[in-house]
Amino acid sequence: MKTQVSEKLIARLWQCHLVKSLVTDDGEPFQAIYPGRVSNTSGCDFKDAVFALNGHIMNGDIEIHVKSSQWYSHGHHQDPKYNNIALHIVWWHDSQSHTLMQNGKAIPTISLNSFFSSPLDELDNLANLSGYYLTSCPKVSQHSNTERLNKLLTIAGEERFAAKVSLSCKALNKEKAGQVLFRGIARALGYAQNAEPCEELANRLSLSFLERAEPESDTSRQALILGTAGLLPSQRKRSIEDMETDKLERIWRSLVITQTMKKDDWCFFRVRPDNFPTRRLVALSYLLARYHQTGLLRGILELAKKAPQGTEHGWLINGLVIDGQGYWRNHFDFGIAQKRSSAIIGREKASEIVINTILPFACAWGELNSELKLKKKAAEIYRRYPSPADNELTRHMKQQLLLKPDARLSACQQQGLIHIFKTYCRLRNCAECTVAFNRG
């Protein structure tokens, strides 16, 4: 069967790094340094690519199309989610205009067809050869000392934790502690795709406002949060007829709040239905309900202080897990039912919140409030925290460092993978990376 040009083929040719020295369609010399990692979210096809344009090192995300005109036919020029794109890779440049982003900035376009003379069938076979895939860091030896690598990952994980504690301390010196914690939890609930809009919502609906308002029921709290987010059916021009939705809509109309976010601020594309932003915000409302008597700040701090030695991580997870309840027991979104019942905050997500938000916050709180016992306990729990589930980035870094996919890393070591990527790999700063030269 004759090979056809497709985005998938173009992506593989780019990923294989078969051509490094290129020229943009404006005639600027271009050199690919790192093609980036495959993205499974909206907004780009490859993340964190590194390249040289006119001799200047740059990094950013990449979007791929068969034709350059598809940038416009797909509506990317009107979508702010594509404002992070740094390079447009195509097979044919058939557009009369530059590639313009929603913010008005033009980005370079490279059409690959002029740099390949081989037939497509031959290029397809070449791209399929495993030896041509960029599967690992070229600086890492296959005979690296695993024990030393694990120690380096632990050190990197401790550096990441210390950085998070430092950021929490700075935030705590500027605003109320409860708001810092609330924003951190909201951001963590949003996952990568909706972290920023969740943070924006937390800033619009402060914790003090939500706790002072004392909504009479979980439904009232949900109406306030979902309405401010702009995610109620009426705000998304959807007609959903059921008792739960009607009740939320009635409560929202009675609140008379005009300053809201927009549905386009939220990402549903390539998001697992269980993680739709509607469910994440409902999860936030239920978490506030759980700690409504004590307040979120006091409740979470007490949770950390009372965690029994030896089973701390399970204790903390249980303090955040919320089983499916009411309408959201079996709904992904308004009007979208599921056959099974699923947790609103499951153990995996609860664990992520503990590692990334609760423990750094508790450590910072202990430091600033002279509660050194809490500071020490939070740091020790982090160091002993067992292996959590992998995510897209940690799987990528395991591949880069030639670790087995099923390699069991502690939470600290897994955070170390993330720290190494963000500090060195994303910037291609191999010269400063100790892990890159981890020889036996």
Protein Blocks (a to p, Z undefined) as FASTA:
>chain_A
ZZdddfklmmmmmmnomafbdcdfkopacddfbgbjadfbehiabehiacdeehiacddd
ddddfblklmmmnommmmmklmmpcbdcdfbdcbfbdcddfkopacddddfklmpcbdfk
lmmmmmmpmklpcfbcfkbcfkbcfklmmmmmmmmmmmmmmmmmmmmmmmmmmmcfklmm
mmmmmmmmnommlmmmmmmmmmmmgfklmmmnopabfklmmmmmmmmnopafklnopacd
dfklmmmmmmmmmnopabdcdfklpcfehpafklgfklmmmmmmmmmmmmmmnopklmmm
mmmmmpcghilmmmmmmmmgccdehjllmcfbghiacfbdcdfbdfklmmmmmmmmmmmm
mmmmmmmnopaklmmmmmmmmmmpccddddfklmmmmmmnopafklccdfklmmmmmmmm
mmmmmnopmklmmklmmcZZ
